[in-house]
């Protein structure tokens, strides 16, 4: 029993570290939307922090909180329970920056969560969403299944299907979860070579545009500037998984032991900065935790709910 409890605490601790990194990246990235691109780019190059407080987190974190709540209860994804959590979070605070598809879907899930599959498939004229929403929230799930990327991929696919029925939306979530699983499983060890990490993630990701983007990311020359990588891979501006996940994971792969540098590099890509930074932050923090993050960053970021602190205290007992 002791081993089982220790394993549970380890899974919970890695997932909560990832959640905190995701929220930090989300809030940090969200700040750049309030500036003209030229001003934002200049501040990012100069490493000038946006001083407005708090750095509000968005739907990326709101939905990640739902994923973690389900894992804390069931230690696996229960799609109907997750549908209920998503609907309740949306009803409580619909102004967190949800996209068009979620404004359509989540009220339906509130009244009919058992039919989540049919509702998700009905989006976008029956094609389902290929957006980045399932990917942006899933890093803590990958961290929960630290060192078990196969299980992380399966649970990520189950979590994605609640809202993103299109195969590319699912593939984006699988890729991020696998990256976070590998990151959390490598705590205390040597980091992967960036191309090796991206190649392993690509190998676990279903074929399609997301996987193609990951392979392109793995093939970028060493020393490629972040803004150039975003030009090649996408920066999330199209709000699609394939336009978001490869660059965010490229940034994570090249900054595996430095969360703050990872977030600055990701911000250089501009675009959907809160989502790319949320993905990168969740993956890197699954490996590093947040101990090296300056107090200034922590103070600027909007706090997570009290239950997260209580869960983190339980994981450290």
Steps between C-alpha positions, in 0.01 A plus 500: 500500500784738581642463150157564352456812712847621407423450133174690538676789671766506229240507224306772676811709566620485138153585370463795736843634408397476135171675578682787670739530205209497258320776693817708522554471125134571431494818709838618374404438138162666535665830586647539153155522339462849646793647308570578138717226346799732457488610864452142618790374291728774631412428862549127452841549338599724792351254752280775645225346711145629456447658839119507506368278775359252518590302191155351451488145376249403233295203383825305459541485877128485577471180297829356629361539851206283394732229368695496826185484712388189313843339538510573872169320544533210257872480405382466139278687257127449537365685192154570639645630826736719301210630291322599822811676631549694177136608495505609865823700459357675196173583673685643798730724292428512124724803452830314514559527126330184374493454124196489275466123510497486880238774521287270285587171670531560873142622561379183327718288726353672804155364419602174331847384611432136424484576128838677492615291202210602277523866603876513434457337158230748403734800517615669180237343275565151628877506451583554866756746630862478383593791726767519767264486798559135589878549477513815710355334811657154494860532624407423864339177383822400328695582815261288705607200290870584537725268304203313352446675166281221362249542784529877478413486130192285559369718784572816302298369207210428736521848649516666159200318357266672746538825306714432191368226274727579205808272484737798490354644819557164668851468355599835649396385845682168462822676401498739795411226749779274374749787525391574858516132594857478371591828672361390836657156465840659446511706818847499648660351190669636193267676255427350161673635195226730361469315169479167683221623726302642210557184298374280783191718540439488125529122507221479758274749318244383241590577140387832359583868508595510870746216459642655183557823690680319781731333250567839344578636847743216563675581175558871563872582524652552842506868589184588308358818661159459658331753273635315197379167637154654538512622140564143386282304743216743576426700812138412570356796311279261302377348831561150365686224678737456206579873502565508875641178644818457291639843592402478867666159532805618301542774761455256787750257347765771473452628857433184701672622817407871496133585526546877487721487189251262341217748548700795364597299194142390440375857534740604223274313259205730587174365350276317749753573773296394801443154351851440371644614834248288692606190308871572535466593867304187583752272332816660641361536854415129497877449507627804692225602737487873579772536764726698265227743390567849641268626770402792276345261249313311769363822649378629165318180401136458601479239778343163439199391710551402862434132428817488288713613794330243722569225247862609470540489878362148500749394233789626717391331823 
